């Protein structure tokens, strides 16, 4: 089964064709970074307009690179949640229309399920496992029971880790995207230069939850008071110390979940899964099998959408054409076990 997957939840216009949920035949991603860089963040109106401009050429390019035509495609999938509403509507509406016009099965995909599935495209992974979803919009620790069944153990109580990276980078004028810039600068600095506090949450109520707003405030507005003696107050040292604290905030709670659940496999997904320090810390735990997607599959892409869609389609699920996009996912709250596709068969 060849599935054409469309992803447009934020500022990447992406389309991929994946066969049998595993073999990537093409994976085209058109990035809007140059258009948002001058604003040091994504501008939703610009993002949606660029999606509208690029969606057709990107789909055509994906077909060309796979050496296929629409006649060879068995089904179409598109992201419908969560994300920027305008951006979502462009890709999702295009996908629905294309499926209707070609009389092919259509499936709506939860973007977060796609990020978790990205590692499955290049690895054989058995359920259940612990998932670490980290991006500009989410910081989630979950137990993954199946491709569409997540038990959310913990999430952020305020900002996501990706947002913290972007805001710190924007405040200091380091560049955009913030996560990539800070990661690169941190490699030239010393994480011991400053000692930023790891937020402490109520152990009973927030056992696996994380918080990044306090860390962000400390780095932006109170940075000087946390410097250790003998270290230069350089941007490289600041980035190294900030990144170390941000990553350990995540991994401390993740390791607690490993101990409590007994699950020794951890699968990461999302843009922050590309962070080099996060990968290093997880790799240091030899008692845990940590699986990351390739760097090109950490960010938004159509391959993860087409890949997870295959399993919905194999089960017989279909999405009604009256389904629309949704900017948020109300189900992603700690303690709710099911985050399932609700499409009609």
C-alpha positions as CSV (number, residue, x, y, z in Angstrom):
1,X,0.0,0.0,0.0
2,X,1.4,3.4,-1.1
3,X,0.2,6.3,1.1
4,X,0.7,9.9,0.2
5,X,1.1,11.9,3.4
6,X,0.8,15.7,3.7
7,X,2.0,17.8,6.7
8,X,1.5,21.5,7.1
9,X,0.9,22.0,10.9
10,X,3.4,24.9,11.3
11,X,5.9,26.3,8.8
12,X,7.0,23.3,6.8
13,X,5.1,22.3,3.6
14,X,5.8,18.6,3.4
15,X,4.7,15.6,1.4
16,X,6.0,12.1,1.3
17,X,5.0,8.7,-0.2
18,X,5.6,5.7,2.1
19,X,4.9,2.1,1.1
20,X,3.5,-0.4,3.7
21,X,4.2,2.0,6.5
22,X,7.9,1.5,6.3
23,X,9.6,2.2,2.9
24,X,10.0,5.9,2.1
25,X,9.7,6.4,-1.6
26,X,10.0,10.2,-1.4
27,X,10.1,12.8,1.3
28,X,9.9,16.5,0.2
29,X,10.0,19.3,2.8
30,X,9.8,23.0,1.8
31,X,11.0,25.1,4.7
32,X,9.8,28.6,5.4
33,X,12.7,29.6,7.7
34,X,14.0,32.4,5.5
35,X,10.6,34.1,5.6
36,X,10.2,33.9,9.4
37,X,13.8,34.5,10.3
38,X,13.5,38.3,10.2
39,X,10.7,38.1,12.8
40,X,12.7,35.6,15.0
41,X,9.6,33.3,15.1
42,X,6.8,31.9,13.0
43,X,4.3,34.4,11.8
44,X,1.0,32.4,11.3
45,X,-0.4,34.5,8.4
46,X,2.9,34.2,6.4
47,X,3.0,30.5,7.1
48,X,-0.5,29.8,5.8
49,X,0.0,31.9,2.7
50,X,3.2,30.1,1.9
51,X,1.5,26.7,2.4
52,X,-1.1,27.8,-0.1
53,X,1.6,28.8,-2.6
54,X,3.7,25.7,-2.2
55,X,1.4,22.8,-1.4
56,X,0.7,21.8,-5.1
57,X,4.4,22.0,-6.2
58,X,5.5,20.0,-3.2
59,X,3.0,17.2,-3.8
60,X,4.0,17.1,-7.5
61,X,7.7,16.9,-6.5
62,X,7.0,14.0,-4.1
63,X,5.3,12.1,-6.9
64,X,8.1,12.9,-9.3
65,X,10.8,11.8,-6.8
66,X,9.0,8.5,-6.2
67,X,8.5,8.1,-10.0
68,X,4.8,7.6,-9.5
69,X,1.5,9.1,-10.6
70,X,-1.7,9.5,-8.6
71,X,-2.9,6.3,-10.2
72,X,-0.2,4.5,-8.2
73,X,-1.3,6.0,-4.9
74,X,-3.6,3.8,-2.7
75,X,-4.6,6.3,-0.1
76,X,-4.0,9.9,1.1
77,X,-3.4,11.2,4.6
78,X,-3.0,14.7,6.1
79,X,-2.3,16.2,9.4
80,X,-5.5,17.8,11.0
81,X,-4.2,18.5,14.6
82,X,-2.6,20.1,16.5
83,X,-0.9,23.2,15.0
84,X,-1.5,26.6,13.6
85,X,-5.1,26.7,12.3
86,X,-4.4,28.5,9.1
87,X,-1.5,26.2,8.2
88,X,-3.4,23.1,9.1
89,X,-6.4,24.0,7.0
90,X,-4.3,24.4,3.8
91,X,-2.7,21.0,3.9
92,X,-5.7,19.2,5.3
93,X,-8.2,20.7,2.8
94,X,-5.8,20.0,0.0
95,X,-5.5,16.3,1.1
96,X,-9.3,15.9,1.5
97,X,-9.9,17.5,-1.9
98,X,-7.3,15.3,-3.6
99,X,-8.7,12.2,-2.0
100,X,-12.3,13.1,-3.0
101,X,-11.3,14.0,-6.6
102,X,-9.3,10.7,-7.1
103,X,-11.8,8.6,-5.2
104,X,-9.1,7.3,-2.8
105,X,-9.4,6.5,1.0
106,X,-8.5,9.4,3.2
107,X,-7.3,9.5,6.8
108,X,-6.8,12.4,9.2
109,X,-3.7,12.2,11.4
110,X,-2.8,13.5,14.8
111,X,0.6,15.2,14.3
112,X,1.9,14.0,17.6
113,X,1.3,10.3,16.7
114,X,3.3,11.1,13.5
115,X,6.3,12.3,15.5
116,X,6.3,9.2,17.7
117,X,6.0,7.0,14.6
118,X,9.0,8.7,12.9
119,X,11.5,6.3,14.6
120,X,9.4,3.3,13.4
121,X,10.2,4.2,9.8
122,X,13.8,3.1,10.3
123,X,13.6,0.8,13.3
124,X,11.6,-2.3,14.3
125,X,10.1,-1.2,17.7
126,X,7.9,-3.3,19.9
127,X,5.1,-1.9,22.0
128,X,4.8,-0.8,24.8
129,X,7.5,1.7,25.3
130,X,8.0,5.2,26.8
131,X,7.6,8.1,24.4
132,X,9.3,11.4,24.7
133,X,7.6,14.0,22.5
134,X,9.6,17.3,22.5
135,X,9.0,20.2,20.2
136,X,8.2,23.9,20.0
137,X,4.7,23.2,21.1
138,X,4.9,20.0,23.3
139,X,6.9,18.4,26.1
140,X,5.2,15.0,26.8
141,X,6.3,11.8,28.5
142,X,3.9,9.0,27.7
143,X,3.5,5.3,27.7
144,X,2.9,4.1,24.1
145,X,0.7,1.0,24.0
146,X,0.1,1.1,20.3
147,X,0.4,3.4,17.3
148,X,-2.8,5.2,18.3
149,X,-2.9,4.6,22.0
150,X,-0.9,6.8,24.3
151,X,-1.1,7.1,28.1
152,X,0.1,10.6,28.9
153,X,2.2,10.4,32.1
154,X,3.5,13.9,32.2
155,X,3.6,17.1,30.2
156,X,4.7,20.7,30.7
157,X,2.7,22.8,33.1
158,X,3.6,26.0,31.2
159,X,6.1,26.4,28.3
160,X,7.4,23.7,26.1
161,X,11.1,23.0,25.9
162,X,11.3,24.1,22.3
163,X,9.5,27.4,23.2
164,X,12.1,28.0,25.9
165,X,14.9,27.5,23.4
166,X,13.3,29.9,20.9
167,X,12.5,32.6,23.5
168,X,16.0,32.6,25.0
169,X,17.5,32.8,21.5
170,X,15.2,35.6,20.5
171,X,15.9,37.7,23.6
172,X,19.7,37.5,23.1
173,X,19.5,37.9,19.4
174,X,21.3,34.6,18.7
175,X,19.3,33.7,15.7
176,X,16.5,31.5,14.4
177,X,15.5,28.7,14.8
178,X,16.6,29.0,18.4
179,X,17.0,25.3,19.2
180,X,19.6,24.8,16.4
181,X,21.5,28.0,17.2
182,X,21.7,27.3,20.9
183,X,22.8,23.7,20.4
184,X,25.6,24.8,18.1
185,X,26.8,27.6,20.5
186,X,26.6,25.2,23.5
187,X,29.2,23.0,21.9
188,X,31.7,25.8,22.2
189,X,30.8,26.6,25.8
190,X,31.0,25.1,29.3
191,X,27.8,23.9,30.9
192,X,29.4,24.5,34.4
193,X,29.7,28.2,33.7
194,X,26.3,28.9,35.3
195,X,24.0,27.0,37.5
196,X,20.4,27.6,36.5
197,X,17.7,26.1,38.8
198,X,15.7,23.0,37.7
199,X,12.1,23.8,38.6
200,X,10.6,21.8,41.5
201,X,7.0,20.7,41.2
202,X,4.8,19.0,43.7
203,X,5.9,15.3,43.7
204,X,2.5,13.9,44.2
205,X,0.6,15.9,41.7
206,X,3.3,16.4,39.1
207,X,5.5,13.3,39.3
208,X,6.3,13.3,35.6
209,X,5.4,16.9,34.7
210,X,8.0,19.5,33.7
211,X,8.2,23.3,33.7
212,X,10.3,25.7,31.6
213,X,8.9,29.2,32.3
214,X,11.0,29.7,35.4
215,X,14.2,28.5,33.6
216,X,13.4,30.8,30.7
217,X,12.9,33.7,33.1
218,X,16.2,32.9,35.0
219,X,18.2,32.9,31.8
220,X,16.6,36.0,30.3
221,X,16.1,38.3,33.3
222,X,18.3,37.0,36.1
223,X,21.2,35.4,34.2
224,X,24.0,37.3,36.0
225,X,23.1,36.0,39.5
226,X,23.5,32.4,38.4
227,X,27.1,32.6,37.0
228,X,29.8,30.7,38.7
229,X,33.1,32.3,39.5
230,X,35.9,32.0,37.1
231,X,33.8,31.7,33.9
232,X,33.5,34.2,31.1
233,X,30.1,35.6,30.7
234,X,29.9,34.6,27.0
235,X,27.0,33.6,24.9
236,X,28.6,30.2,24.4
237,X,28.8,29.5,28.1
238,X,25.3,30.8,28.7
239,X,23.9,28.5,26.0
240,X,25.8,25.5,27.3
241,X,24.5,26.0,30.9
242,X,21.0,26.7,29.8
243,X,20.8,23.7,27.4
244,X,22.2,21.4,30.2
245,X,19.5,22.5,32.6
246,X,16.7,22.3,30.0
247,X,17.7,18.8,28.9
248,X,18.2,17.5,32.4
249,X,14.8,18.9,33.4
250,X,13.4,16.5,30.8
251,X,15.6,13.5,31.4
252,X,15.2,13.6,35.2
253,X,11.4,13.0,34.8
254,X,11.9,10.6,32.0
255,X,14.3,8.4,34.0
256,X,11.8,8.5,36.9
257,X,9.1,7.1,34.5
258,X,11.5,4.4,33.4
259,X,12.0,3.3,37.0
260,X,8.3,3.4,37.8
261,X,7.0,1.6,34.7
262,X,9.9,-0.8,34.2
263,X,9.9,0.0,30.5
264,X,13.4,0.0,29.2
265,X,12.8,1.3,25.7
266,X,12.4,5.0,25.1
267,X,11.4,6.5,21.7
268,X,11.9,10.2,21.1
269,X,10.2,12.4,18.5
270,X,9.8,16.0,17.6
271,X,12.1,18.8,16.6
272,X,14.0,18.9,20.0
273,X,14.8,15.2,19.6
274,X,17.5,16.5,17.2
275,X,19.3,18.2,20.2
276,X,22.8,16.7,20.5
277,X,23.0,17.0,24.3
278,X,19.7,15.2,24.8
279,X,20.9,12.4,22.6
280,X,24.2,12.2,24.6
281,X,22.5,12.0,28.0
282,X,20.1,9.3,26.9
283,X,22.9,7.4,25.2
284,X,24.9,7.4,28.5
285,X,22.2,5.2,30.1
286,X,23.3,1.8,29.1
287,X,20.4,0.1,30.8
288,X,17.9,1.9,28.5
289,X,17.3,1.3,24.8
290,X,17.0,4.9,23.5
291,X,15.7,5.2,19.9
292,X,15.8,8.4,17.9
293,X,14.5,9.2,14.4
294,X,17.2,10.3,11.9
295,X,17.7,14.0,12.1
296,X,15.8,14.6,8.8
297,X,12.7,12.9,10.4
298,X,12.8,14.8,13.7
299,X,11.3,18.0,12.2
300,X,7.9,18.1,10.6
301,X,7.7,15.8,7.5
302,X,5.1,13.9,5.5
303,X,6.8,10.5,5.9
304,X,5.7,10.2,9.5
305,X,2.2,11.1,8.5
306,X,2.0,8.6,5.7
307,X,3.7,5.9,7.9
308,X,1.3,6.0,10.8
309,X,-1.7,6.4,8.4
310,X,-0.9,3.0,6.9
311,X,-1.8,1.3,10.2
312,X,-5.1,3.1,10.5
313,X,-6.0,2.2,6.9
314,X,-5.0,-1.5,7.5
315,X,-7.4,-1.5,10.4
316,X,-10.1,-0.3,8.1
317,X,-10.4,3.3,9.4
318,X,-11.4,6.1,7.1
319,X,-12.0,9.8,7.8
320,X,-15.2,11.4,6.8
321,X,-14.9,14.4,4.4
322,X,-16.9,16.5,6.9
323,X,-14.0,16.3,9.4
324,X,-12.0,19.5,9.8
325,X,-8.8,20.7,11.4
326,X,-8.3,21.4,15.1
327,X,-5.6,23.6,16.5
328,X,-5.3,21.9,19.9
329,X,-5.7,18.4,21.3
330,X,-8.0,18.5,24.4
331,X,-7.2,14.8,25.0
332,X,-3.5,15.4,25.6
333,X,-3.9,15.9,29.4
334,X,-2.1,13.9,32.0
335,X,-3.9,10.7,33.1
336,X,-6.0,10.2,30.0
337,X,-5.1,6.9,28.4
338,X,-6.6,7.0,25.0
339,X,-5.6,9.3,22.1
340,X,-7.2,7.5,19.3
341,X,-8.3,8.2,15.7
342,X,-12.0,8.9,15.6
343,X,-12.6,8.7,11.9
344,X,-15.5,6.7,10.4
345,X,-14.9,3.3,8.9
